[in-house]
Amino acid sequence: MNQPSPALVTQDAVRRLPRLALLLLCVAYVLPGYIGREPWKNADITSFGYMLELVGASHLQAWLHPTLMGTPAETSALLPYWLGAWFIQLAPGWIAPDFVVRIPFALMLSLTLAATWYAVYYLARNPSAQPVAFAFGGEAKPADYARALADGSLLALIATLGLAQLSHETTPALAQLFFVSLVFYGFAAFPFRTLNATLALAFGLPGLTLSGAPVMALIYGGVSALALLSPRVTPIEAPTRWRTFTAVLGGTLASAALAQSLDLFRWSIELPLADWDRWRIIGRLFLWFTWPAWPLVLWTLWRWRRYLLDMRQHRHLGLPFFMALVPVVATVVTYANDRSLLLALPALAALAAFALPTFKRSASAFIDWFTVLFFSVWAIVIWVVWLSLQTGIPPKPAQNVARLAPGFEPVFQWLAFLAALAGTLAWCMLARWRTGRHRTALWKSLVLPAAGSTLCWLLLMTLWLPALDYARSLAPQMREVHRIVGPAPCVYAFGMSTPQLAAARFHGGWMTQPLDSPERCSWLLVDVNAQKDLPAVLDTSQWVLTDRVSRPTEASDTLLIFKRTAPAR
């Protein structure tokens, strides 16, 4: 017996969210964070360093096993580094390479948003996801209902706090997020767009493999192939089913072959078991990283609970639940916690969207007022700190910044100021519209969370960007080192981390060499924590310590600068 749907939705409730407004929201979310900043430590500058190394690589082995001064990458990813290196090679020389490498990653973030929208659109078109049909008509039309839920899922994804920073870094995590969303779309679109779904999986599974997640690709591909064997799970015609099954199975086997031949399998599983400190860390991560999606996900699972007993038939619940379950488990059993959980966000946003048709007006009003207060307070804090830095009024915030980031000099940027002002005015208008008029649209409850998250991200990446750049990049430290060393053709590096090596290459302009290199360099950079090991590998009588340079915001991150006492020949 079919259970009654908990969704009671009228045609008036699926009114169209203006496309221009949605597009401007996405642009305001995607672009800030990719423009006007330096590479940040640690993962961002490290990935950029591997891309720079590949630009000068002339043999295939270097491209198949990227290294940074002999140090391999921590992940088995290849494709993200290839993309960055290819864009640097293709771009004109007058464009900064750190900006060039962000172009493909900005495109991947944009396509992630689009793939999530279309995945939820096709999930909502399933008959079991549709709202209750009214006796005298007036219920939502299937296409309009699906579009409204897709809009809600996109808003939920943008509103999620954990997406902001990691989706604006040039790291394998963003590439994995894109290919997971592509696979998600492929699963969802099977009954409606078989060819497009097949192509999405054909590109998504190998792409996920080459982005450092081969095990996840094999799990998704294997389950996809099994699902195609069941008419209940993927209700498509038999000839199409077998052709698609062959293509998906081929993609899965190709992914396995790629991972095996390129040695991409990396096993780092460690169960927390009785490690309560780690469980506490994981719990806090889930609470803030997936906010505000996780309360909506719980509400979805509760209101649609009668459908959970047969998720294979009710694909609008079973598919996003499965897509989220794999990275959630990976978050628990690996130490790449936040970057694994990032991959669950598109599916969690989909589940959150299916809470919208079941909301009561009181719950929607609570979300609205809480969101307005929460993001308005944070926006005011950001503006007050910026005003203090520019004018000294009030004095306390500027004093705190001077204490945390000694040496930082505030700068006024007209373009950043105008963008922040425009975003703030748009937020005030939206909050006034939403709290002053009781719209019935399904997506209304997520407009303010998405807009508030976008506003705070925009303000951080405009008003606070100079201070964040100063605090989070290695550029200030390397500029001071460059003042001492000058434009040397090469420097020896000892005990330096991969972010430091990448920063020395990019910000300093030096070719870093190991101590056993045949190159004769006149300068040596040593991490302060490796100083005690230096006498065992180097004749220190030929070198003199000339200076110590620390990061302004982290005194423990210090480089020792040695100069050769005899001229290098």
Summary of the structure (lengths in Angstrom):
residues: 569
radius of gyration: 26.1
end to end distance: 86.8
largest distance: 94.7
contacts: 1922
relative contact order: 0.11
helix: 64%
strand: 8%
